[in-house]
Amino acid sequence: MIFPKIVAQLNVSTWATLVAIIAGGILWGVSGMILFIPFIGILKIVLDYIPEARAFNILLERDSTKRGK
């Protein structure tokens, strides 16, 4: 499957993924649990290019080594 490979390259944290699954389940049920994971990946890609959103990007990224940048 291509989906796990793409999500792994996005470097989204486990915490953010779990929050997305729970929020998707509350809002849209089982289909939301599946669809919110790509949504959180898209959000992380967008936040990578917005310098003012660095605080939110820190919450979404998996590596803590990038925090010094």
PDB file of N, CA, C and O in Angstrom:
ATOM      1  N   MET A   1       0.836  -1.193   0.000  1.00  0.00           N
ATOM      2  CA  MET A   1       0.000   0.000   0.000  1.00  0.00           C
ATOM      3  C   MET A   1       0.872   1.245   0.000  1.00  0.00           C
ATOM      4  O   MET A   1       1.954   1.261   0.587  1.00  0.00           O
ATOM      5  N   ILE A   2       0.404   2.256  -0.646  1.00  0.00           N
ATOM      6  CA  ILE A   2       1.148   3.500  -0.736  1.00  0.00           C
ATOM      7  C   ILE A   2       0.883   4.403   0.475  1.00  0.00           C
ATOM      8  O   ILE A   2       1.733   5.219   0.830  1.00  0.00           O
ATOM      9  N   PHE A   3      -0.275   4.267   1.104  1.00  0.00           N
ATOM     10  CA  PHE A   3      -0.660   5.170   2.180  1.00  0.00           C
ATOM     11  C   PHE A   3       0.318   5.176   3.357  1.00  0.00           C
ATOM     12  O   PHE A   3       0.709   6.263   3.782  1.00  0.00           O
ATOM     13  N   PRO A   4       0.741   4.031   3.913  1.00  0.00           N
ATOM     14  CA  PRO A   4       1.697   4.074   5.041  1.00  0.00           C
ATOM     15  C   PRO A   4       3.041   4.678   4.658  1.00  0.00           C
ATOM     16  O   PRO A   4       3.679   5.324   5.489  1.00  0.00           O
ATOM     17  N   LYS A   5       3.478   4.485   3.438  1.00  0.00           N
ATOM     18  CA  LYS A   5       4.760   5.045   3.012  1.00  0.00           C
ATOM     19  C   LYS A   5       4.692   6.566   2.944  1.00  0.00           C
ATOM     20  O   LYS A   5       5.641   7.249   3.330  1.00  0.00           O
ATOM     21  N   ILE A   6       3.593   7.092   2.463  1.00  0.00           N
ATOM     22  CA  ILE A   6       3.439   8.544   2.352  1.00  0.00           C
ATOM     23  C   ILE A   6       3.308   9.169   3.735  1.00  0.00           C
ATOM     24  O   ILE A   6       3.933  10.193   4.009  1.00  0.00           O
ATOM     25  N   VAL A   7       2.509   8.574   4.606  1.00  0.00           N
ATOM     26  CA  VAL A   7       2.322   9.113   5.955  1.00  0.00           C
ATOM     27  C   VAL A   7       3.633   9.052   6.739  1.00  0.00           C
ATOM     28  O   VAL A   7       3.916   9.952   7.529  1.00  0.00           O
ATOM     29  N   ALA A   8       4.422   8.024   6.535  1.00  0.00           N
ATOM     30  CA  ALA A   8       5.705   7.926   7.234  1.00  0.00           C
ATOM     31  C   ALA A   8       6.668   9.011   6.767  1.00  0.00           C
ATOM     32  O   ALA A   8       7.464   9.503   7.567  1.00  0.00           O
ATOM     33  N   GLN A   9       6.618   9.388   5.517  1.00  0.00           N
ATOM     34  CA  GLN A   9       7.487  10.440   5.005  1.00  0.00           C
ATOM     35  C   GLN A   9       7.068  11.821   5.486  1.00  0.00           C
ATOM     36  O   GLN A   9       7.890  12.737   5.518  1.00  0.00           O
ATOM     37  N   LEU A  10       5.807  11.986   5.861  1.00  0.00           N
ATOM     38  CA  LEU A  10       5.333  13.286   6.336  1.00  0.00           C
ATOM     39  C   LEU A  10       5.852  13.614   7.724  1.00  0.00           C
ATOM     40  O   LEU A  10       5.886  14.780   8.116  1.00  0.00           O
ATOM     41  N   ASN A  11       6.254  12.600   8.466  1.00  0.00           N
ATOM     42  CA  ASN A  11       6.832  12.801   9.791  1.00  0.00           C
ATOM     43  C   ASN A  11       5.815  13.384  10.779  1.00  0.00           C
ATOM     44  O   ASN A  11       6.154  14.260  11.575  1.00  0.00           O
ATOM     45  N   VAL A  12       4.576  12.899  10.726  1.00  0.00           N
ATOM     46  CA  VAL A  12       3.519  13.339  11.639  1.00  0.00           C
ATOM     47  C   VAL A  12       3.642  12.530  12.924  1.00  0.00           C
ATOM     48  O   VAL A  12       3.866  11.320  12.884  1.00  0.00           O
ATOM     49  N   SER A  13       3.496  13.201  14.063  1.00  0.00           N
ATOM     50  CA  SER A  13       3.660  12.531  15.349  1.00  0.00           C
ATOM     51  C   SER A  13       2.505  11.571  15.627  1.00  0.00           C
ATOM     52  O   SER A  13       1.413  11.705  15.075  1.00  0.00           O
ATOM     53  N   THR A  14       2.773  10.615  16.484  1.00  0.00           N
ATOM     54  CA  THR A  14       1.763   9.646  16.871  1.00  0.00           C
ATOM     55  C   THR A  14       0.632  10.327  17.622  1.00  0.00           C
ATOM     56  O   THR A  14      -0.535   9.979  17.442  1.00  0.00           O
ATOM     57  N   TRP A  15       0.972  11.297  18.464  1.00  0.00           N
ATOM     58  CA  TRP A  15      -0.036  12.038  19.213  1.00  0.00           C
ATOM     59  C   TRP A  15      -1.022  12.736  18.273  1.00  0.00           C
ATOM     60  O   TRP A  15      -2.234  12.670  18.483  1.00  0.00           O
ATOM     61  N   ALA A  16      -0.514  13.390  17.257  1.00  0.00           N
ATOM     62  CA  ALA A  16      -1.370  14.098  16.308  1.00  0.00           C
ATOM     63  C   ALA A  16      -2.236  13.115  15.527  1.00  0.00           C
ATOM     64  O   ALA A  16      -3.392  13.412  15.228  1.00  0.00           O
ATOM     65  N   THR A  17      -1.692  11.958  15.199  1.00  0.00           N
ATOM     66  CA  THR A  17      -2.457  10.955  14.484  1.00  0.00           C
ATOM     67  C   THR A  17      -3.592  10.419  15.342  1.00  0.00           C
ATOM     68  O   THR A  17      -4.711  10.250  14.858  1.00  0.00           O
ATOM     69  N   LEU A  18      -3.312  10.152  16.612  1.00  0.00           N
ATOM     70  CA  LEU A  18      -4.362   9.674  17.512  1.00  0.00           C
ATOM     71  C   LEU A  18      -5.452  10.714  17.717  1.00  0.00           C
ATOM     72  O   LEU A  18      -6.635  10.376  17.741  1.00  0.00           O
ATOM     73  N   VAL A  19      -5.069  11.958  17.864  1.00  0.00           N
ATOM     74  CA  VAL A  19      -6.062  13.032  18.010  1.00  0.00           C
ATOM     75  C   VAL A  19      -6.916  13.127  16.751  1.00  0.00           C
ATOM     76  O   VAL A  19      -8.128  13.322  16.839  1.00  0.00           O
ATOM     77  N   ALA A  20      -6.294  12.991  15.578  1.00  0.00           N
ATOM     78  CA  ALA A  20      -7.038  13.041  14.320  1.00  0.00           C
ATOM     79  C   ALA A  20      -8.014  11.870  14.210  1.00  0.00           C
ATOM     80  O   ALA A  20      -9.138  12.047  13.741  1.00  0.00           O
ATOM     81  N   ILE A  21      -7.600  10.683  14.635  1.00  0.00           N
ATOM     82  CA  ILE A  21      -8.482   9.515  14.580  1.00  0.00           C
ATOM     83  C   ILE A  21      -9.667   9.699  15.529  1.00  0.00           C
ATOM     84  O   ILE A  21     -10.803   9.405  15.157  1.00  0.00           O
ATOM     85  N   ILE A  22      -9.421  10.174  16.735  1.00  0.00           N
ATOM     86  CA  ILE A  22     -10.497  10.372  17.698  1.00  0.00           C
ATOM     87  C   ILE A  22     -11.450  11.473  17.242  1.00  0.00           C
ATOM     88  O   ILE A  22     -12.668  11.317  17.324  1.00  0.00           O
ATOM     89  N   ALA A  23     -10.893  12.592  16.759  1.00  0.00           N
ATOM     90  CA  ALA A  23     -11.738  13.689  16.277  1.00  0.00           C
ATOM     91  C   ALA A  23     -12.544  13.257  15.056  1.00  0.00           C
ATOM     92  O   ALA A  23     -13.722  13.595  14.938  1.00  0.00           O
ATOM     93  N   GLY A  24     -11.922  12.521  14.159  1.00  0.00           N
ATOM     94  CA  GLY A  24     -12.644  12.019  12.989  1.00  0.00           C
ATOM     95  C   GLY A  24     -13.756  11.065  13.374  1.00  0.00           C
ATOM     96  O   GLY A  24     -14.831  11.083  12.774  1.00  0.00           O
ATOM     97  N   GLY A  25     -13.503  10.230  14.377  1.00  0.00           N
ATOM     98  CA  GLY A  25     -14.537   9.308  14.852  1.00  0.00           C
ATOM     99  C   GLY A  25     -15.706  10.027  15.491  1.00  0.00           C
ATOM    100  O   GLY A  25     -16.857   9.623  15.325  1.00  0.00           O
ATOM    101  N   ILE A  26     -15.417  11.085  16.218  1.00  0.00           N
ATOM    102  CA  ILE A  26     -16.490  11.850  16.856  1.00  0.00           C
ATOM    103  C   ILE A  26     -17.314  12.595  15.815  1.00  0.00           C
ATOM    104  O   ILE A  26     -18.543  12.620  15.889  1.00  0.00           O
ATOM    105  N   LEU A  27     -16.631  13.207  14.839  1.00  0.00           N
ATOM    106  CA  LEU A  27     -17.341  14.033  13.868  1.00  0.00           C
ATOM    107  C   LEU A  27     -18.029  13.224  12.769  1.00  0.00           C
ATOM    108  O   LEU A  27     -19.195  13.475  12.464  1.00  0.00           O
ATOM    109  N   TRP A  28     -17.320  12.243  12.161  1.00  0.00           N
ATOM    110  CA  TRP A  28     -17.847  11.554  10.995  1.00  0.00           C
ATOM    111  C   TRP A  28     -17.925  10.039  11.152  1.00  0.00           C
ATOM    112  O   TRP A  28     -18.259   9.347  10.190  1.00  0.00           O
ATOM    113  N   GLY A  29     -17.634   9.515  12.310  1.00  0.00           N
ATOM    114  CA  GLY A  29     -17.696   8.067  12.495  1.00  0.00           C
ATOM    115  C   GLY A  29     -16.484   7.365  11.915  1.00  0.00           C
ATOM    116  O   GLY A  29     -15.382   7.914  11.909  1.00  0.00           O
ATOM    117  N   VAL A  30     -16.689   6.152  11.429  1.00  0.00           N
ATOM    118  CA  VAL A  30     -15.584   5.332  10.928  1.00  0.00           C
ATOM    119  C   VAL A  30     -14.928   5.972   9.704  1.00  0.00           C
ATOM    120  O   VAL A  30     -13.705   5.935   9.567  1.00  0.00           O
ATOM    121  N   SER A  31     -15.722   6.551   8.826  1.00  0.00           N
ATOM    122  CA  SER A  31     -15.126   7.188   7.645  1.00  0.00           C
ATOM    123  C   SER A  31     -14.261   8.385   8.049  1.00  0.00           C
ATOM    124  O   SER A  31     -13.242   8.645   7.410  1.00  0.00           O
ATOM    125  N   GLY A  32     -14.643   9.108   9.087  1.00  0.00           N
ATOM    126  CA  GLY A  32     -13.833  10.215   9.581  1.00  0.00           C
ATOM    127  C   GLY A  32     -12.527   9.751  10.176  1.00  0.00           C
ATOM    128  O   GLY A  32     -11.511  10.437  10.066  1.00  0.00           O
ATOM    129  N   MET A  33     -12.546   8.579  10.813  1.00  0.00           N
ATOM    130  CA  MET A  33     -11.319   8.035  11.387  1.00  0.00           C
ATOM    131  C   MET A  33     -10.298   7.742  10.291  1.00  0.00           C
ATOM    132  O   MET A  33      -9.093   7.860  10.512  1.00  0.00           O
ATOM    133  N   ILE A  34     -10.769   7.371   9.138  1.00  0.00           N
ATOM    134  CA  ILE A  34      -9.873   7.082   8.020  1.00  0.00           C
ATOM    135  C   ILE A  34      -9.462   8.364   7.300  1.00  0.00           C
ATOM    136  O   ILE A  34      -8.300   8.512   6.920  1.00  0.00           O
ATOM    137  N   LEU A  35     -10.394   9.282   7.111  1.00  0.00           N
ATOM    138  CA  LEU A  35     -10.122  10.475   6.311  1.00  0.00           C
ATOM    139  C   LEU A  35      -9.333  11.551   7.041  1.00  0.00           C
ATOM    140  O   LEU A  35      -8.674  12.366   6.395  1.00  0.00           O
ATOM    141  N   PHE A  36      -9.380  11.578   8.356  1.00  0.00           N
ATOM    142  CA  PHE A  36      -8.689  12.649   9.078  1.00  0.00           C
ATOM    143  C   PHE A  36      -7.179  12.452   9.119  1.00  0.00           C
ATOM    144  O   PHE A  36      -6.455  13.415   9.370  1.00  0.00           O
ATOM    145  N   ILE A  37      -6.681  11.255   8.883  1.00  0.00           N
ATOM    146  CA  ILE A  37      -5.230  11.044   8.867  1.00  0.00           C
ATOM    147  C   ILE A  37      -4.592  11.757   7.665  1.00  0.00           C
ATOM    148  O   ILE A  37      -3.579  12.433   7.844  1.00  0.00           O
ATOM    149  N   PRO A  38      -5.140  11.635   6.456  1.00  0.00           N
ATOM    150  CA  PRO A  38      -4.582  12.447   5.358  1.00  0.00           C
ATOM    151  C   PRO A  38      -4.785  13.942   5.574  1.00  0.00           C
ATOM    152  O   PRO A  38      -3.947  14.746   5.165  1.00  0.00           O
ATOM    153  N   PHE A  39      -5.891  14.322   6.216  1.00  0.00           N
ATOM    154  CA  PHE A  39      -6.117  15.744   6.497  1.00  0.00           C
ATOM    155  C   PHE A  39      -5.036  16.300   7.403  1.00  0.00           C
ATOM    156  O   PHE A  39      -4.586  17.427   7.196  1.00  0.00           O
ATOM    157  N   ILE A  40      -4.612  15.550   8.393  1.00  0.00           N
ATOM    158  CA  ILE A  40      -3.562  16.029   9.299  1.00  0.00           C
ATOM    159  C   ILE A  40      -2.229  16.086   8.554  1.00  0.00           C
ATOM    160  O   ILE A  40      -1.398  16.948   8.841  1.00  0.00           O
ATOM    161  N   GLY A  41      -2.018  15.179   7.605  1.00  0.00           N
ATOM    162  CA  GLY A  41      -0.809  15.249   6.775  1.00  0.00           C
ATOM    163  C   GLY A  41      -0.791  16.481   5.893  1.00  0.00           C
ATOM    164  O   GLY A  41       0.241  17.137   5.752  1.00  0.00           O
ATOM    165  N   ILE A  42      -1.939  16.797   5.296  1.00  0.00           N
ATOM    166  CA  ILE A  42      -2.044  18.005   4.476  1.00  0.00           C
ATOM    167  C   ILE A  42      -1.826  19.240   5.329  1.00  0.00           C
ATOM    168  O   ILE A  42      -1.144  20.173   4.907  1.00  0.00           O
ATOM    169  N   LEU A  43      -2.399  19.256   6.528  1.00  0.00           N
ATOM    170  CA  LEU A  43      -2.213  20.390   7.437  1.00  0.00           C
ATOM    171  C   LEU A  43      -0.742  20.578   7.780  1.00  0.00           C
ATOM    172  O   LEU A  43      -0.260  21.709   7.829  1.00  0.00           O
ATOM    173  N   LYS A  44      -0.025  19.491   8.018  1.00  0.00           N
ATOM    174  CA  LYS A  44       1.397  19.595   8.339  1.00  0.00           C
ATOM    175  C   LYS A  44       2.201  20.148   7.165  1.00  0.00           C
ATOM    176  O   LYS A  44       3.110  20.954   7.363  1.00  0.00           O
ATOM    177  N   ILE A  45       1.875  19.724   5.946  1.00  0.00           N
ATOM    178  CA  ILE A  45       2.570  20.236   4.771  1.00  0.00           C
ATOM    179  C   ILE A  45       2.342  21.732   4.622  1.00  0.00           C
ATOM    180  O   ILE A  45       3.273  22.478   4.320  1.00  0.00           O
ATOM    181  N   VAL A  46       1.114  22.170   4.831  1.00  0.00           N
ATOM    182  CA  VAL A  46       0.802  23.596   4.725  1.00  0.00           C
ATOM    183  C   VAL A  46       1.531  24.378   5.814  1.00  0.00           C
ATOM    184  O   VAL A  46       2.079  25.447   5.544  1.00  0.00           O
ATOM    185  N   LEU A  47       1.545  23.862   7.033  1.00  0.00           N
ATOM    186  CA  LEU A  47       2.186  24.567   8.146  1.00  0.00           C
ATOM    187  C   LEU A  47       3.703  24.600   8.020  1.00  0.00           C
ATOM    188  O   LEU A  47       4.351  25.454   8.625  1.00  0.00           O
ATOM    189  N   ASP A  48       4.278  23.689   7.249  1.00  0.00           N
ATOM    190  CA  ASP A  48       5.722  23.722   7.009  1.00  0.00           C
ATOM    191  C   ASP A  48       6.153  24.999   6.294  1.00  0.00           C
ATOM    192  O   ASP A  48       7.284  25.454   6.467  1.00  0.00           O
ATOM    193  N   TYR A  49       5.270  25.573   5.502  1.00  0.00           N
ATOM    194  CA  TYR A  49       5.599  26.746   4.698  1.00  0.00           C
ATOM    195  C   TYR A  49       5.133  28.064   5.313  1.00  0.00           C
ATOM    196  O   TYR A  49       5.310  29.121   4.708  1.00  0.00           O
ATOM    197  N   ILE A  50       4.541  28.015   6.501  1.00  0.00           N
ATOM    198  CA  ILE A  50       4.074  29.240   7.164  1.00  0.00           C
ATOM    199  C   ILE A  50       4.933  29.455   8.414  1.00  0.00           C
ATOM    200  O   ILE A  50       4.787  28.715   9.386  1.00  0.00           O
ATOM    201  N   PRO A  51       5.821  30.447   8.408  1.00  0.00           N
ATOM    202  CA  PRO A  51       6.710  30.657   9.559  1.00  0.00           C
ATOM    203  C   PRO A  51       5.961  31.019  10.853  1.00  0.00           C
ATOM    204  O   PRO A  51       6.416  30.679  11.945  1.00  0.00           O
ATOM    205  N   GLU A  52       4.828  31.699  10.734  1.00  0.00           N
ATOM    206  CA  GLU A  52       4.076  32.087  11.921  1.00  0.00           C
ATOM    207  C   GLU A  52       3.412  30.900  12.609  1.00  0.00           C
ATOM    208  O   GLU A  52       3.034  30.997  13.777  1.00  0.00           O
ATOM    209  N   ALA A  53       3.267  29.799  11.913  1.00  0.00           N
ATOM    210  CA  ALA A  53       2.607  28.622  12.461  1.00  0.00           C
ATOM    211  C   ALA A  53       3.610  27.605  12.994  1.00  0.00           C
ATOM    212  O   ALA A  53       3.286  26.422  13.101  1.00  0.00           O
ATOM    213  N   ARG A  54       4.803  28.036  13.325  1.00  0.00           N
ATOM    214  CA  ARG A  54       5.854  27.121  13.794  1.00  0.00           C
ATOM    215  C   ARG A  54       5.452  26.376  15.064  1.00  0.00           C
ATOM    216  O   ARG A  54       5.830  25.218  15.243  1.00  0.00           O
ATOM    217  N   ALA A  55       4.686  27.027  15.955  1.00  0.00           N
ATOM    218  CA  ALA A  55       4.268  26.371  17.200  1.00  0.00           C
ATOM    219  C   ALA A  55       3.363  25.173  16.915  1.00  0.00           C
ATOM    220  O   ALA A  55       3.493  24.127  17.551  1.00  0.00           O
ATOM    221  N   PHE A  56       2.453  25.327  15.965  1.00  0.00           N
ATOM    222  CA  PHE A  56       1.579  24.214  15.610  1.00  0.00           C
ATOM    223  C   PHE A  56       2.348  23.114  14.890  1.00  0.00           C
ATOM    224  O   PHE A  56       2.044  21.933  15.053  1.00  0.00           O
ATOM    225  N   ASN A  57       3.325  23.490  14.108  1.00  0.00           N
ATOM    226  CA  ASN A  57       4.131  22.513  13.389  1.00  0.00           C
ATOM    227  C   ASN A  57       4.972  21.672  14.356  1.00  0.00           C
ATOM    228  O   ASN A  57       5.200  20.487  14.111  1.00  0.00           O
ATOM    229  N   ILE A  58       5.423  22.273  15.433  1.00  0.00           N
ATOM    230  CA  ILE A  58       6.170  21.523  16.447  1.00  0.00           C
ATOM    231  C   ILE A  58       5.289  20.450  17.068  1.00  0.00           C
ATOM    232  O   ILE A  58       5.760  19.350  17.359  1.00  0.00           O
ATOM    233  N   LEU A  59       4.006  20.763  17.273  1.00  0.00           N
ATOM    234  CA  LEU A  59       3.079  19.774  17.827  1.00  0.00           C
ATOM    235  C   LEU A  59       2.816  18.624  16.860  1.00  0.00           C
ATOM    236  O   LEU A  59       2.553  17.500  17.290  1.00  0.00           O
ATOM    237  N   LEU A  60       2.885  18.894  15.575  1.00  0.00           N
ATOM    238  CA  LEU A  60       2.560  17.878  14.582  1.00  0.00           C
ATOM    239  C   LEU A  60       3.745  17.021  14.158  1.00  0.00           C
ATOM    240  O   LEU A  60       3.545  15.899  13.691  1.00  0.00           O
ATOM    241  N   GLU A  61       4.968  17.512  14.306  1.00  0.00           N
ATOM    242  CA  GLU A  61       6.105  16.758  13.781  1.00  0.00           C
ATOM    243  C   GLU A  61       6.609  15.723  14.771  1.00  0.00           C
ATOM    244  O   GLU A  61       6.463  15.870  15.984  1.00  0.00           O
ATOM    245  N   ARG A  62       7.199  14.685  14.229  1.00  0.00           N
ATOM    246  CA  ARG A  62       7.672  13.568  15.032  1.00  0.00           C
ATOM    247  C   ARG A  62       9.051  13.815  15.623  1.00  0.00           C
ATOM    248  O   ARG A  62       9.289  13.454  16.776  1.00  0.00           O
ATOM    249  N   ASP A  63       9.974  14.421  14.868  1.00  0.00           N
ATOM    250  CA  ASP A  63      11.342  14.633  15.339  1.00  0.00           C
ATOM    251  C   ASP A  63      11.413  15.842  16.274  1.00  0.00           C
ATOM    252  O   ASP A  63      10.916  16.922  15.955  1.00  0.00           O
ATOM    253  N   SER A  64      12.025  15.642  17.403  1.00  0.00           N
ATOM    254  CA  SER A  64      12.227  16.770  18.310  1.00  0.00           C
ATOM    255  C   SER A  64      13.555  17.455  18.037  1.00  0.00           C
ATOM    256  O   SER A  64      13.861  18.469  18.665  1.00  0.00           O
ATOM    257  N   THR A  65      14.351  16.927  17.116  1.00  0.00           N
ATOM    258  CA  THR A  65      15.659  17.524  16.818  1.00  0.00           C
ATOM    259  C   THR A  65      15.532  18.788  15.969  1.00  0.00           C
ATOM    260  O   THR A  65      16.472  19.580  15.919  1.00  0.00           O
ATOM    261  N   LYS A  66      14.414  18.996  15.312  1.00  0.00           N
ATOM    262  CA  LYS A  66      14.226  20.141  14.450  1.00  0.00           C
ATOM    263  C   LYS A  66      13.799  21.395  15.238  1.00  0.00           C
ATOM    264  O   LYS A  66      13.689  22.473  14.655  1.00  0.00           O
ATOM    265  N   ARG A  67      13.566  21.269  16.516  1.00  0.00           N
ATOM    266  CA  ARG A  67      13.031  22.384  17.289  1.00  0.00           C
ATOM    267  C   ARG A  67      14.007  23.559  17.407  1.00  0.00           C
ATOM    268  O   ARG A  67      13.581  24.689  17.644  1.00  0.00           O
ATOM    269  N   GLY A  68      15.269  23.315  17.248  1.00  0.00           N
ATOM    270  CA  GLY A  68      16.249  24.371  17.355  1.00  0.00           C
ATOM    271  C   GLY A  68      16.336  25.274  16.134  1.00  0.00           C
ATOM    272  O   GLY A  68      16.979  26.322  16.184  1.00  0.00           O
ATOM    273  N   LYS A  69      15.696  24.878  15.035  1.00  0.00           N
ATOM    274  CA  LYS A  69      15.777  25.641  13.794  1.00  0.00           C
ATOM    275  C   LYS A  69      14.933  26.887  13.845  1.00  0.00           C
ATOM    276  O   LYS A  69      14.890  27.644  12.876  1.00  0.00           O
TER     277      LYS A  69
END
